[in-house]
Amino acid sequence: MAPTKGILERLDAGEVVIGDGGFVFALEKRGYVKAGPWTPEAAAEHPEAVRQLHREFLRAGSNVMQTFTFYASDDKLENRGNKLTFTGAQINEAACDLAREVANEGDALVAGGVCQTPSYLSCKSESDVKAIFKKQLDVFIKKNVDFLIAEYFEHVEEAVWAVEVLKQTGKPVAACLCIGPEGDMHGVSPGECAVRLVKAGAQIVGVNCHFDPMTCVKAVKMMKEGVEKAGLKAHYMVQPLAYHTPDCNCQGFIDLPEFPFGLEPRILTRWDMHQYAREAYNAGIYFIGGCCGFEPYHIRAVAEELAVERGVLPAASEKHGNWGAGLEMHTKPWVRARARRDYWENLKPASGRPQCASLSTPDGWGVTKGHADLMQQKEATTQNQLKELFTRTKTN
C-alpha cells in the first residue's frame, strides 16, 4: 500500500511529520545490538525485534519508518574485527522489508538511510566513499523506499558526497549532520553546512544525534538562517538525543565519560519532549523526531504536543491521559493530586544519586578526520593498541 502523500508533499502543505526514535540504543538495551560496532544485523538476525520497535513508534505517532540501516555500509560491517554472518546487502534488504511492512499498517513513509563511513575517516578518496553509498542505494532503489536520508555526518564534506549520490535517484533527499551550534568537526558553521547541503541537492536539511533537543533546535535555526540568507529554500528536520547534554563540547555526547553505558540519569522526561516539540515547531522545523535514547513514549509526547497542528492523536494516547490525567484513577490521593499539567510542567526531577555531579568533563582528545588515531582497520583492535589507549586516557 503506497502512502497517500510523499514527504515533500506533506512538508510543502505545512504538515508536521514525526520521525521515529533511536533504534541502535533501544535495541542494544533489548539485547539485539552490540555496543561498539553499533551495526544493524538485527534486521536480518532478529527481524521480530526490529519489526516490533517499528510498530511501537508507528503507534506512538511516527509518520516515517526509517530503515534500520545505520552503519550498514560494507566497510563498517567489517571494521575492527566485526564478523557477521549476513552480507551488507542482506541486512539492507531485510531492513527495507521490515520498514515497509510496518509502514503499510498506517499511512507512513519509508526512508532509506545512509551515514558516515570508516572509509572517510581513513582518508579514502571521494570516489571510494561514494561507491560505498552507492551499494546501499542500490538496495533502496530495488526496494522502492519513499525518500532517502543521509544522516549522522560529523563532516559536511562527506555529507555532501552522500547527497550527490542519493540525489541521482530522483527521490527526495534529506540530510542531517550530527553537529551543534559550533558546526562540523572542521569548524564549518551550521549555516554554511546547510547551504552546501542544499546546493548539493538536499531538499530537507537538519541535525540528528550527538546533542540534546534544545541544542539541536538551536543548530537547525542557524541552518535555516544560513539558507535564507543565501537566497535558497529548504525544509528542516531535527532528530536529537533524548539525553541532556549541556556539558558537551563540539563532539557531542560520545566524549562524555558516561557514554554509552551510564547515560540513563540524563534521560529527558516525556514532559521535556513536549517543550522540545513546541520549540521545534515554533522555529519552523516541521520534520520532528528523535535519535539515540528516544523511546516510543518520547515520540508519543511529541505527537501529543502537536496534536492540534496535526489534527490527530496517536493510537498510543489511548493508554495515556493528557498531562497525567490518568492519575485521577490512582488509589493514593497524593498521586491523584498530580493529575495536572502545572505539576509535571514545573517538576525538577531528582536523580537519587547524592554523590553524583550534575555535569561531567568531556574527554575531548581533539582528533578528527585525517588524524592517525582515526585510521580504521578490518582487523580486531589488539591488546597493545588498547594498552596505549588506556595509558593515554590517564593523561588526557
Salt bridges, closest charged atoms under 4 A:
ASP12 OD1 - HIS235 NE2 2.68
GLU15 OE2 - LYS5 NZ 2.07
GLU48 OE2 - HIS46 ND1 3.60
ASP74 OD2 - LYS135 NZ 2.47
GLU78 OE1 - LYS378 NZ 3.34
GLU93 OE2 - LYS142 NZ 2.93
ASP97 OD1 - LYS143 NZ 3.03
GLU101 OE1 - ARG51 NE 3.09
GLU101 OE2 - ARG55 NH2 3.99
GLU105 OE2 - ARG55 NH2 2.64
ASP107 OD1 - ARG10 NH2 3.46
GLU126 OE2 - LYS130 NZ 2.83
ASP138 OD1 - LYS134 NZ 2.66
ASP146 OD2 - ARG100 NH1 3.02
GLU157 OE1 - LYS369 NZ 3.82
GLU164 OE1 - LYS130 NZ 2.70
GLU192 OE2 - ARG196 NE 2.97
GLU228 OE2 - LYS224 NZ 2.85
ASP247 OD2 - ARG266 NH2 2.69
GLU258 OE2 - ARG266 NH2 3.20
ASP272 OD2 - HIS244 NE2 3.54
GLU279 OE2 - LYS221 NZ 3.42
GLU295 OE1 - ARG30 NH2 3.12
GLU304 OE2 - HIS320 ND1 3.04
GLU305 OE1 - HIS274 ND1 2.83
GLU305 OE2 - ARG278 NE 2.87
GLU309 OE2 - ARG278 NH1 2.79
ASP342 OD1 - ARG340 NE 3.07
GLU345 OE2 - ARG341 NH2 3.03
ASP373 OD2 - HIS371 ND1 3.77
ASP373 OD2 - ARG392 NH1 2.80
